Amino acid sequence: MRDDIKYWVAISSVENIGPKRFKKIYSYFSSMQAAWESSASELKLTGLEEKMIAGFLEMRKKIKPDEEMMKLDKEKIRAITILDDAYPALLKEIYLPPAILYYKGKISDDRDRFAVGVVGTRKFSTYGKQIVENLIPNLAKRGITIVSGMALGIDTLAHKATIGENGRTIAVLGSGLAKQRIYPSVNRYLVDRIIEENGLIVSEYHINMLPLKQNFPQRNRIISGLSAGIMVIEAPEQSGALITARCALEQNRDVFAVPGDIFRTNSTGPHNLIKMGAKLVSSADDVLEALNLRHLIGATESKVITADNEEEKILLQILSLEPRHINEIIKLSGLDTPSVGSTITLMEMKGKVRNLGGMMYIRAR
């Protein structure tokens, strides 16, 4: 197979050969080596346009299949084709699935049968962060794989929340997987963490593909294609997250939406989806119910948080899942400022409370 896959890799590095043209090629030729070595007249029989054929023949002079495989080996990247039995079964079901997938980490079809895609805005609110940190761990620790797109914002939060529960997460990139092409660059360390935690990084793009703007709508169909359902957390009316939701609908996948404040722009997308029939989600159990995974509901219990002293007892009575500012906590507790500050810092270190940023605190679960 390695002898033939190098030609799949070589062809994928030719400009403007997307999944539609790629399908014409692998559907016609008996092998990709035969496709790579074919003449213009043979290529024309596949249905490719003459301009595309001319470009293919010109680029073929510059591309050496063996060298392309050496590039993959150097970056520890592997490739799998749609004709391979290990190719993700859910993804194979969509319209025009990627002909080739580049990946780092482990493909695990059995484990990913009920994966949930999580998407949302880059400019998340404290509420959005709280939703991710509440819902995603409760799915991850029940064995649900979390799929997202590695973008800043909700995507990154979802990946991190999953890793925090030692869960499995899949990141789908809109660029190549070469280290210098990972986008956004600040998430290169996150790629390493995902792989270390038995997760998966995938892309349909050749390893040195730049993160071009037009790549991301295409990338979104893979996020939904790898998922049994898509959950949208905070998204304005015009958002890439909604493109992913539309892909999910076209692929006959479940769409979940988390409601928000009606006066916030980030709530518009989820609310519109709910009006269109998306399933309203307020807990991980709502997702499990919709995916017919009722046996996982209640499979884990919230930990019981107990106070170690009188000050902690007072603060635990005040704190809930509704964020409170430190000034409000001080006022309601009747304790002095230094006592509240030191106590809540220790409670955070013990995992009893969480700081959402901006001195806003909630009780941990």
C-alpha positions in Angstrom: 0.0 0.0 0.0 2.9 2.4 0.8 4.0 2.1 -2.8 0.7 3.4 -4.0 0.0 5.9 -1.2 2.9 8.0 -2.2 1.1 8.7 -5.4 -2.1 9.7 -3.5 0.1 12.1 -1.5 1.8 13.4 -4.7 -1.5 14.1 -6.4 -2.9 15.8 -3.3 -0.1 18.3 -3.5 -1.2 19.4 -7.0 -3.1 22.7 -6.8 -6.8 22.7 -7.3 -7.4 19.0 -7.0 -10.1 18.9 -4.4 -12.3 16.0 -3.3 -14.5 16.1 -6.5 -11.6 16.0 -8.9 -9.8 13.5 -6.8 -12.8 11.2 -6.9 -12.8 11.3 -10.7 -9.2 10.2 -10.7 -9.4 7.3 -8.2 -12.7 6.1 -9.6 -11.2 5.7 -13.1 -7.7 4.4 -12.6 -6.8 1.0 -11.2 -4.1 2.6 -9.0 -2.8 6.0 -8.2 0.5 5.1 -9.7 -1.3 4.6 -13.0 -3.0 8.0 -12.6 0.3 9.7 -11.8 2.0 8.3 -14.8 -0.9 8.7 -17.2 -1.0 10.8 -20.4 -3.2 13.8 -21.1 -5.6 11.7 -23.2 -6.0 9.2 -20.4 -6.6 12.0 -17.9 -9.2 13.5 -20.1 -11.2 10.2 -19.9 -11.7 10.9 -16.2 -13.7 14.0 -16.9 -11.1 16.5 -15.7 -11.0 19.8 -17.5 -8.3 20.5 -20.1 -6.9 23.4 -18.1 -6.7 21.2 -15.0 -5.0 18.5 -16.9 -2.4 20.9 -18.3 -1.7 22.2 -14.8 -1.4 18.7 -13.4 1.1 17.6 -16.1 3.2 20.8 -15.5 3.3 20.3 -11.7 4.1 16.6 -12.0 7.5 17.6 -13.4 8.3 19.3 -10.0 6.8 16.8 -7.6 8.7 13.6 -6.6 6.5 11.1 -4.8 9.3 9.6 -2.7 10.4 13.0 -1.5 6.8 13.8 -0.5 6.8 10.7 1.7 10.1 11.7 3.2 8.5 15.0 4.2 5.7 13.1 6.0 8.1 10.9 7.8 10.2 13.9 9.0 7.1 15.5 10.5 5.8 12.1 11.9 2.6 12.5 9.8 0.7 9.6 8.3 -1.8 9.4 5.5 -4.9 7.3 4.9 -7.1 7.1 1.8 -10.8 6.7 1.4 -10.2 3.2 0.0 -8.5 2.1 3.3 -10.7 0.0 5.7 -9.4 2.1 8.6 -10.8 5.3 7.1 -13.4 6.8 9.6 -16.7 5.2 8.8 -18.8 8.3 9.7 -16.8 10.5 7.5 -17.0 8.1 4.5 -20.8 8.6 4.6 -20.8 12.3 3.7 -21.1 13.9 0.3 -17.6 14.1 -1.3 -15.5 13.0 1.7 -11.8 13.8 1.6 -10.0 11.4 -0.7 -7.0 11.4 1.6 -6.6 12.3 5.3 -3.3 13.4 6.8 -3.1 12.7 10.6 -1.1 12.6 13.7 -2.2 10.5 16.6 -4.5 7.5 16.6 -7.6 6.7 14.4 -10.1 4.8 16.5 -13.4 4.2 14.7 -15.0 2.2 17.5 -14.3 4.9 20.1 -15.4 7.7 17.8 -18.8 6.3 16.7 -20.6 8.8 19.0 -18.3 11.8 18.7 -19.8 15.2 19.3 -18.5 18.2 17.4 -18.3 21.4 19.4 -18.1 24.8 17.6 -18.7 28.4 18.5 -17.4 31.9 18.4 -13.8 33.0 18.8 -15.0 36.0 20.9 -16.6 34.0 23.7 -18.1 35.4 26.9 -17.7 34.3 30.5 -21.0 32.5 30.0 -19.7 30.6 27.0 -16.6 29.6 28.8 -18.7 28.4 31.7 -20.9 26.3 29.4 -17.9 24.6 27.8 -16.3 23.9 31.2 -19.5 22.4 32.4 -20.9 20.4 29.5 -17.7 19.1 27.8 -16.1 17.4 30.8 -19.4 15.7 31.5 -19.4 14.3 28.0 -15.7 13.5 27.9 -15.7 11.5 31.1 -18.5 9.4 29.8 -16.3 8.4 26.9 -17.7 10.8 24.3 -15.1 11.9 21.8 -15.1 15.7 21.3 -14.3 17.0 17.8 -13.5 20.7 17.0 -11.5 22.9 14.8 -8.6 24.2 16.9 -9.6 27.8 16.3 -9.2 30.3 19.1 -12.2 30.7 21.3 -14.8 27.9 21.9 -12.9 25.4 19.8 -9.7 25.7 21.9 -11.7 25.7 25.2 -13.4 22.4 24.1 -10.2 20.7 23.3 -8.6 21.8 26.6 -11.7 20.8 28.6 -11.6 17.3 27.1 -7.9 16.8 27.8 -8.6 18.0 31.4 -10.8 14.9 31.9 -8.3 12.6 30.1 -10.8 12.4 27.3 -10.3 11.9 23.6 -10.5 14.9 21.3 -10.1 15.3 17.5 -8.8 18.5 16.0 -9.6 19.2 12.3 -7.3 21.8 10.8 -7.8 24.1 7.8 -4.0 24.0 7.0 -1.3 21.4 6.6 0.0 19.5 9.6 3.6 20.5 9.2 4.6 22.1 12.5 5.2 25.5 10.9 1.7 25.4 9.2 -0.3 24.7 12.4 -2.9 27.4 12.7 -3.3 29.3 15.0 0.4 29.1 15.8 -0.3 29.7 19.5 -2.0 26.3 19.6 1.0 24.3 18.4 1.5 23.2 22.0 -2.1 22.0 22.1 -1.5 19.8 19.1 1.3 18.1 21.1 -1.0 17.7 24.1 -3.8 16.2 22.1 -1.5 13.6 20.6 0.1 12.8 24.0 -3.5 12.1 25.3 -4.3 9.6 22.6 -6.2 12.2 20.5 -6.1 12.9 16.8 -5.1 15.8 14.6 -6.4 15.6 11.0 -6.4 17.6 7.8 -7.3 16.9 4.1 -4.7 19.3 3.0 -1.1 18.6 2.0 1.3 19.0 4.9 2.6 22.4 3.8 -0.8 24.0 2.9 -1.2 27.5 4.3 -4.2 28.3 6.4 -6.0 30.0 3.5 -9.4 31.6 4.2 -11.2 29.3 1.7 -10.0 26.2 3.5 -12.1 26.6 6.6 -15.6 26.2 5.2 -14.3 23.0 3.6 -12.8 22.0 6.9 -16.1 22.5 8.7 -17.7 19.6 6.7 -15.1 17.3 8.1 -15.8 18.4 11.7 -19.5 17.5 11.3 -18.6 14.5 9.1 -16.6 12.9 12.0 -19.4 13.6 14.5 -22.7 12.0 15.3 -24.0 15.5 16.3 -22.8 19.1 16.4 -23.2 21.4 19.4 -23.1 25.2 18.8 -22.1 27.3 21.8 -22.2 31.0 21.3 -22.2 32.2 17.7 -23.3 35.4 16.0 -25.6 35.3 13.0 -22.8 35.2 10.5 -20.4 32.6 11.8 -18.3 29.6 10.7 -19.9 27.6 13.5 -23.2 27.9 11.6 -21.6 26.7 8.4 -20.6 23.6 10.4 -24.2 23.3 11.7 -25.6 23.5 8.1 -23.1 20.8 7.0 -24.4 18.6 9.9 -28.0 19.1 8.7 -27.0 18.2 5.2 -25.2 15.1 6.5 -28.3 14.0 8.5 -26.5 14.6 11.8 -28.0 15.9 15.0 -27.6 19.6 15.7 -27.6 20.9 19.3 -27.7 24.5 20.4 -27.0 26.0 23.8 -29.4 29.0 24.5 -28.0 32.3 25.8 -28.9 35.8 26.7 -31.4 37.2 24.1 -29.7 40.6 24.2 -26.3 39.2 23.2 -25.1 38.9 19.6 -23.4 35.6 20.4 -26.9 34.1 21.2 -28.3 34.8 17.8 -26.9 31.8 16.0 -27.9 29.2 18.6 -31.4 30.7 19.0 -31.9 30.7 15.2 -30.9 27.1 15.1 -33.3 26.2 17.9 -36.1 27.9 15.9 -35.2 25.8 12.9 -35.5 22.6 15.0 -32.1 22.1 16.6 -32.2 20.4 20.0 -31.9 22.8 22.9 -29.1 21.7 25.2 -28.8 22.7 28.9 -26.8 19.6 30.1 -24.6 16.8 28.9 -27.6 14.4 29.5 -29.6 16.2 26.8 -26.9 15.3 24.3 -26.7 11.7 25.5 -30.5 11.4 25.4 -30.6 12.6 21.8 -27.9 10.2 20.7 -29.7 7.3 22.3 -26.9 6.8 24.9 -29.3 6.8 27.9 -27.2 4.2 29.6 -24.5 6.8 30.1 -26.8 9.2 31.8 -25.8 9.4 35.5 -22.8 7.2 34.8 -20.7 9.7 36.8 -21.7 11.7 39.8 -20.8 15.2 40.8 -18.3 15.3 43.5 -19.4 16.3 47.0 -17.7 19.5 48.1 -17.2 19.9 51.8 -15.8 22.8 53.8 -12.6 22.4 55.8 -13.4 25.4 58.0 -16.0 27.9 58.9 -14.9 30.5 56.3 -15.1 27.9 53.5 -18.6 26.8 54.7 -19.8 30.4 54.4 -18.4 30.9 50.9 -19.8 27.5 49.7 -23.3 28.6 50.8 -22.9 31.8 48.7 -21.3 30.3 45.6 -23.3 28.4 42.9 -23.0 27.9 39.1 -24.1 31.5 38.8 -20.9 33.6 38.6 -20.4 36.1 41.4 -17.9 38.9 41.6 -15.4 38.9 44.5 -16.9 42.2 45.8 -20.4 40.6 45.9 -19.0 37.6 47.7 -17.3 39.7 50.3 -20.5 41.7 50.9 -22.7 38.6 51.2 -20.3 36.7 53.4 -19.8 39.3 56.1 -16.1 38.4 56.2 -13.3 40.9 55.8 -11.6 41.3 52.5 -8.3 39.6 53.4 -10.1 36.5 54.8 -12.2 36.1 51.7 -9.2 36.6 49.4 -7.0 34.0 51.1 -9.9 31.5 51.6 -11.1 31.6 48.0 -7.6 31.3 46.7 -7.0 28.1 48.8 -10.4 26.8 47.7 -9.5 27.3 44.1 -6.2 25.4 44.6 -8.3 22.6 46.2 -10.6 22.5 43.2 -13.6 23.6 45.2 -14.2 26.9 43.3 -13.3 28.1 39.8 -12.2 31.6 38.8 -13.8 32.5 35.5 -11.7 35.5 35.0 -12.4 39.1 35.9 -12.6 38.1 39.6 -15.8 36.1 38.9 -16.2 32.9 40.8 -18.4 29.8 40.7 -18.7 26.7 42.8 -16.9 23.7 41.1 -18.8 20.5 40.3 
